[in-house]
């Protein structure tokens, strides 16, 4: 997708390009502070790179389009993905521990003993299927994951790590030379941006302006086109700003891109949501909750407003008695009565921690002999169904969540490049290693092979450099 301007005409301004008279300080003092150490535009000392990288505990959720036919994973799943070139939709995070022996979850793969948050602890890779027989088919006619070798254990991991011996001024000089004169050395650009963390890219951007008195992003835009341009610009956006910008874009103009709202607000940690809300206000001068209320309605509006508060319980301890009680409440609010008590579903799915929801889903399967995802598909429809399912799917296995969205972004005629770019960029420092492994298990083909067959040119080269083999 080619942006005529950056951001596209009418979109909010990219950080680092203050209006006249505000060049010395952006954002204005006291407004928004980028969590990953976004450097001052005018230069100055760069903040130290956080030891754990960006973001902190909780992981940085990413993007993905919803599958079309076949749903995700129960019948009556998400609406079909946007057409290639459409506006962005957004990402999720990682999954949790294996349930005790009990009924399975509609072919949706599980992530054994994986902690919420993407911390450094060593945990088993996602894979396997909970107690009970494996279903014969995965959504979309795909087989369930292949068995995972018992020896394959590793912590949540991104494909991009901060570069050692990093020198922002040296990288700025490399980029300057790559864009100077006739033609552009795209390989030099790929070598730099695909091997630096987002925090390091912000420092390169500031160093470039200090050294040359020019804006790196504007120079890149003048040299690049189409999907390559979109990918490069996404890589240079601070992650929190990327979320806020995507939400603003999703509600700007005629129509609303509900998938973007769902994938951001239904998957983020409390801290991330609060930072997004602050950034949305400081960068665009708008109140996120008010914009949500004006662009959505009914039970979908209530779910998003609940998510927008950033008040989900994040205690990692599971209360199994509460899980049993919640399972009973959800059954009585849906399958166990004529009609549906939507507020009960909203209350439980909006307030309980992801590990707690995982336990509730297990209790529900044992009690109702039907999994909760399938019940949500029977009781709800449209955007509120998609939102509730997104929450449950992230509680089950976030790497599988993203793997499926990557698959559907490249399935069929054409490629949904915006979804592909968003997931690859936003998960590249969080759990893209696990997503790649889930992709291979679910679809018997590597992610890099699929990307290579669906993309071309420098765009393909940069995507593959980020994804790795």
C-alpha positions in Angstrom: 0.0 0.0 0.0 1.5 3.3 -0.9 1.0 6.3 1.3 0.9 9.6 -0.6 2.1 11.4 2.5 3.3 10.3 5.9 1.1 9.6 7.6 -1.5 9.4 4.8 -3.3 12.6 4.0 -5.5 13.6 6.9 -3.8 11.3 9.3 -2.1 12.5 12.5 1.4 13.8 12.2 4.3 11.4 12.6 6.2 12.0 15.9 9.4 14.0 15.4 7.8 16.6 13.1 6.5 19.3 15.4 4.6 22.3 14.1 6.5 25.5 13.5 7.6 27.1 16.8 7.7 23.8 18.6 10.8 22.3 17.1 12.8 22.3 20.3 10.6 20.1 22.3 8.3 17.3 21.0 6.0 16.2 22.4 5.4 19.4 24.5 6.7 19.1 28.0 4.5 17.4 30.5 2.4 15.6 27.9 3.4 12.3 26.6 6.6 10.4 27.4 7.4 7.5 25.1 8.0 4.4 27.3 10.8 3.0 25.2 13.1 6.0 25.7 12.0 8.0 22.7 14.9 10.5 22.2 14.5 14.3 22.1 14.3 15.4 18.5 16.9 18.1 19.0 19.5 15.6 20.0 20.9 15.5 23.5 21.8 12.5 25.6 20.0 9.3 24.6 18.3 7.4 27.3 19.8 4.0 28.2 18.2 1.0 26.4 16.0 -0.9 28.8 17.6 -4.2 29.8 14.5 -6.1 28.9 13.9 -4.2 25.6 10.6 -2.7 24.6 8.0 -3.2 26.0 8.1 -4.1 29.7 6.3 -7.0 31.3 3.2 -7.7 29.4 4.7 -7.8 26.0 3.9 -5.6 23.2 0.8 -6.9 21.3 0.9 -6.7 17.6 -1.5 -6.9 14.6 -3.4 -9.4 12.5 -6.4 -9.6 10.2 -9.3 -11.9 10.9 -9.7 -15.0 8.9 -12.4 -15.2 6.3 -14.3 -18.4 5.7 -14.2 -21.0 8.5 -14.1 -18.6 11.4 -11.5 -18.5 14.2 -11.7 -21.3 15.2 -15.4 -22.0 15.8 -18.2 -21.7 13.2 -19.4 -18.2 12.8 -16.0 -16.7 13.3 -14.7 -13.3 12.3 -15.7 -11.3 9.3 -13.5 -11.6 6.3 -10.2 -9.9 6.2 -9.8 -6.4 4.6 -8.9 -6.2 1.0 -5.2 -5.8 0.2 -4.2 -2.2 0.5 -6.9 -1.5 3.1 -6.2 0.3 6.3 -4.4 -1.4 9.2 -5.9 -3.8 11.7 -3.9 -4.8 14.8 -2.1 -7.4 16.9 -2.3 -9.6 20.3 0.3 -11.4 22.7 1.0 -14.9 24.2 -0.7 -17.9 25.7 -0.9 -19.9 28.9 -0.6 -23.1 30.7 -2.1 -26.4 29.7 -5.4 -27.3 31.3 -6.0 -30.3 33.5 -7.5 -33.3 31.8 -10.8 -32.3 30.2 -12.5 -31.6 26.9 -10.6 -29.9 24.1 -11.2 -26.4 22.7 -12.6 -26.7 19.2 -9.3 -27.4 17.5 -7.7 -24.3 19.0 -4.1 -25.1 19.9 -2.9 -24.7 23.4 0.3 -23.2 24.8 1.6 -25.3 27.8 2.7 -23.4 30.9 3.4 -20.2 29.1 3.4 -17.2 31.4 1.5 -14.0 30.6 3.7 -11.1 29.8 6.7 -12.2 27.7 9.3 -12.1 30.5 12.6 -13.8 30.4 11.5 -16.9 32.2 12.1 -20.2 30.3 8.8 -21.7 29.4 7.7 -24.5 27.0 6.9 -23.5 23.5 3.2 -23.5 22.5 1.9 -26.7 21.0 -0.1 -29.8 21.7 -3.7 -30.2 22.5 -5.6 -30.4 25.8 -7.0 -33.6 27.1 -9.4 -35.5 24.9 -9.2 -36.5 21.2 -7.8 -34.1 18.6 -10.4 -32.8 16.2 -9.8 -34.1 12.7 -9.7 -30.6 11.2 -8.4 -27.2 12.2 -10.3 -24.0 11.2 -10.1 -23.4 7.5 -9.5 -27.0 6.7 -6.1 -27.0 8.3 -4.7 -29.8 10.5 -4.1 -29.3 14.2 -0.5 -28.6 15.3 1.9 -31.5 14.8 3.3 -32.9 18.1 6.0 -30.8 19.7 9.3 -32.4 20.7 9.5 -32.5 24.5 13.0 -31.1 24.3 11.9 -27.9 22.5 11.6 -25.3 25.3 12.4 -21.6 25.1 11.2 -18.3 26.5 9.2 -15.8 24.6 11.5 -14.4 22.0 11.7 -11.9 19.2 13.7 -12.2 16.0 15.2 -8.7 16.5 17.5 -8.1 19.4 19.2 -4.8 20.2 22.5 -4.6 18.2 25.7 -4.9 20.1 28.3 -2.0 19.8 25.5 0.2 18.5 26.5 3.6 17.1 23.6 5.8 16.1 25.8 8.3 14.3 27.5 5.6 12.3 24.1 4.1 11.3 22.8 7.6 10.4 25.8 8.1 8.1 25.2 4.7 6.4 21.6 5.6 5.7 22.6 9.0 4.4 25.1 7.5 2.0 22.5 4.9 0.9 20.1 7.7 -0.2 22.6 10.2 -1.6 23.2 10.6 -5.4 21.5 8.6 -8.1 19.5 5.6 -7.1 19.1 4.2 -3.6 21.1 1.4 -1.9 18.1 -0.5 -0.5 20.3 -3.3 0.8 22.2 -0.9 3.0 18.9 0.3 4.4 17.7 -3.2 5.0 20.9 -4.2 6.8 20.5 -1.3 9.2 16.8 -1.2 10.0 16.3 -5.0 10.2 19.1 -5.4 12.7 18.3 -2.6 15.2 15.7 -2.5 18.0 12.9 0.1 17.8 14.6 2.0 20.6 17.9 2.1 18.5 16.0 3.3 15.4 14.6 6.2 17.4 18.2 7.2 18.3 19.3 6.8 14.6 16.5 9.2 13.6 17.6 11.8 16.2 21.2 11.4 15.3 20.4 11.9 11.6 18.7 15.2 12.2 21.5 16.4 14.5 24.2 15.5 11.9 22.6 16.6 8.7 19.8 19.0 9.7 17.4 16.8 7.8 14.5 14.6 8.7 15.4 10.9 8.1 11.7 9.8 7.7 11.1 12.5 5.0 14.3 11.4 3.2 13.3 7.8 3.3 9.8 8.6 2.0 11.3 10.5 -0.9 13.4 7.4 -1.9 10.9 4.6 -1.2 7.5 3.6 -2.6 4.6 1.2 -1.9 4.8 -1.6 0.6 8.5 -1.0 1.2 7.7 2.5 2.3 4.9 1.3 4.6 7.2 -1.3 6.1 10.1 1.2 6.7 7.8 3.8 8.2 6.2 1.2 10.5 9.7 0.2 11.8 10.5 3.8 12.7 7.3 4.4 14.6 7.6 4.2 18.4 5.3 1.2 19.4 2.9 3.1 21.6 2.4 5.8 19.0 1.8 3.1 16.4 -1.1 1.8 18.5 -2.6 5.3 19.1 -2.1 6.2 15.4 -3.8 3.0 14.3 -6.8 3.6 16.6 -7.1 7.2 15.4 -6.9 6.1 11.8 -9.5 3.4 12.3 -12.1 5.9 13.5 -11.2 8.8 11.2 -13.5 9.7 8.3 -16.5 7.7 7.1 -16.9 4.2 8.6 -15.0 2.5 11.4 -12.4 -0.3 11.1 -13.7 -2.5 14.0 -10.9 -5.0 13.6 -8.3 -2.4 14.5 -10.2 -1.4 17.6 -10.6 -5.1 18.7 -7.1 -6.2 18.1 -5.6 -3.3 20.0 -8.0 -2.8 22.9 -8.8 -6.4 23.5 -5.2 -7.6 23.7 -3.1 -5.0 25.6 -1.9 -4.9 29.2 -3.2 -2.3 31.5 0.0 -0.3 31.3 0.0 -0.4 27.5 -3.6 0.7 27.3 -3.1 3.6 29.7 0.0 4.8 27.7 -2.0 4.5 24.5 -4.8 6.7 26.0 -2.3 9.3 27.1 -0.5 9.3 23.7 -3.8 9.5 21.9 -4.7 12.7 23.9 -1.3 14.4 23.7 -0.6 13.6 20.0 -4.0 14.0 18.5 -5.8 16.2 21.1 -8.7 13.8 21.3 -10.2 11.6 24.0 -10.1 8.0 23.0 -13.1 6.9 25.0 -15.2 9.7 23.5 -14.1 8.7 20.0 -15.0 5.1 20.7 -18.5 6.0 21.9 -19.1 8.2 18.9 -18.0 5.5 16.4 -19.5 2.3 17.9 -22.7 1.3 19.6 -24.5 -1.3 21.7 -22.7 -4.2 23.4 -19.6 -3.7 21.2 -19.3 -0.1 22.4 -19.5 -1.3 26.1 -16.9 -3.9 25.6 -14.4 -1.4 24.0 -15.1 1.2 26.7 -14.4 -1.5 29.3 -11.1 -2.4 27.6 -10.2 1.3 27.3 -10.1 1.6 31.1 -7.0 -0.6 31.4 -8.3 -2.1 34.7 -8.1 -5.8 34.0 -7.0 -7.9 36.9 -3.3 -8.9 36.2 -2.7 -11.2 39.2 -1.1 -14.3 37.7 -2.4 -16.6 40.4 -5.5 -18.6 39.4 -8.5 -19.0 41.7 -10.0 -22.3 40.6 -13.1 -21.9 42.7 -13.8 -18.5 41.0 -13.2 -20.1 37.6 -15.8 -22.7 38.4 -18.3 -20.0 39.5 -17.6 -17.9 36.4 -18.1 -20.8 34.2 -21.5 -21.5 35.8 -22.4 -17.8 35.4 -21.4 -17.7 31.7 -23.4 -20.9 31.1 -26.5 -19.5 32.8 -26.1 -16.2 30.9 -25.9 -17.9 27.5 -26.4 -21.6 26.7 -28.5 -22.2 29.9 -31.2 -19.6 29.1 -33.4 -18.3 26.3 -31.6 -15.2 25.1 -28.2 -13.9 26.3 -27.2 -11.8 29.2 -24.5 -9.9 27.4 -23.5 -7.9 30.5 -22.4 -11.0 32.3 -20.0 -12.0 29.4 -18.7 -8.4 29.3 -18.1 -8.3 33.1 -16.1 -11.5 33.3 -14.1 -11.2 30.1 -13.3 -7.6 30.7 -12.1 -7.9 34.3 -10.5 -11.4 34.8 -6.8 -11.9 34.2 -5.8 -14.0 31.1 -4.6 -17.0 33.2 -7.9 -16.8 35.1 -9.9 -16.8 31.9 -7.9 -19.8 30.7 -9.0 -21.7 33.8 -12.6 -20.5 33.3 -12.6 -21.9 29.8 -11.3 -25.3 31.1 -14.0 -25.4 33.8 -16.7 -24.4 31.2 -15.7 -27.2 28.9 -15.9 -29.8 31.7 -19.2 -28.5 32.9 -21.1 -27.7 29.7 -19.4 -30.4 27.4 -18.9 -27.5 25.0 -16.1 -25.0 24.8 -16.6 -21.4 25.6 -15.4 -20.1 22.2 -18.1 -22.1 20.5 -20.7 -20.9 22.9 -19.7 -17.3 22.2 -20.1 -18.0 18.5 -23.7 -19.3 19.2 -24.8 -16.5 21.4 -23.2 -13.4 19.7 -22.6 -12.1 16.3 -20.7 -9.3 14.5 -18.1 -7.2 16.2 -18.9 -8.0 19.8 -18.5 -11.7 19.0 -15.1 -11.0 17.4 -14.1 -8.9 20.4 -15.0 -11.5 23.0 -13.4 -14.3 21.0 -10.2 -12.3 20.6 -9.9 -12.0 24.4 -10.4 -15.8 24.8 -8.1 -16.7 22.0 -5.3 -14.6 23.5 -5.9 -16.3 26.9 -5.4 -19.7 25.1 -2.4 -19.1 22.9 -1.3 -15.8 21.5 1.4 -17.1 19.2 -1.2 -19.2 17.5 -3.5 -16.2 17.3 -0.9 -14.3 15.3 0.2 -17.3 13.2 -3.4 -17.7 11.9 -3.7 -14.0 11.1 -0.4 -14.1 9.2 -1.7 -17.2 7.3 -5.0 -15.5 6.3 -3.2 -12.2 5.3 -1.4 -14.3 2.6 -4.2 -16.8 1.8 -6.0 -16.6 -1.6 -5.7 -14.1 -4.3 -3.6 -11.0 -3.3 -1.9 -10.2 0.0 -3.2 -8.1 2.8 0.1 -6.3 3.2 -1.0 -4.0 6.0 -1.8 -6.9 8.2 1.4 -8.7 7.2 3.5 -5.6 8.0 1.9 -4.9 11.3 2.3 -8.3 12.7 5.9 -8.7 11.6 6.9 -5.3 12.9 5.1 -5.3 16.2 5.9 -8.8 17.1 9.5 -8.7 15.9 10.9 -7.9 19.4 8.4 -9.9 21.4 7.5 -13.4 20.3 8.0 -13.7 16.5 10.2 -16.8 17.1 7.2 -18.6 18.7 4.8 -17.3 16.0 7.1 -18.8 13.3 7.1 -22.1 15.1 3.3 -22.1 15.5 2.9 -21.2 11.8 5.0 -24.2 10.8 3.1 -26.6 13.1 -0.3 -25.3 12.0 0.3 -25.0 8.2 3.2 -27.4 7.5 5.1 -24.5 5.8 7.5 -22.0 7.2 6.5 -18.4 7.5 9.6 -17.3 5.5 8.6 -19.6 2.7 5.1 -18.2 2.6 6.3 -14.6 2.7 8.8 -15.3 -0.1 6.1 -16.7 -2.3 3.7 -13.8 -1.7 5.9 -10.7 -1.8 8.7 -9.4 -4.1 11.7 -7.1 -4.4 13.2 -5.1 -1.5 9.9 -5.4 0.4 10.3 -9.2 0.5 14.0 -8.8 1.3 13.3 -6.6 4.3 10.4 -8.8 5.6 12.6 -11.9 5.4 15.5 -10.1 7.1 13.2 -9.3 10.0 11.5 -12.8 10.1 14.7 -14.8 9.6 14.8 -18.3 8.3 
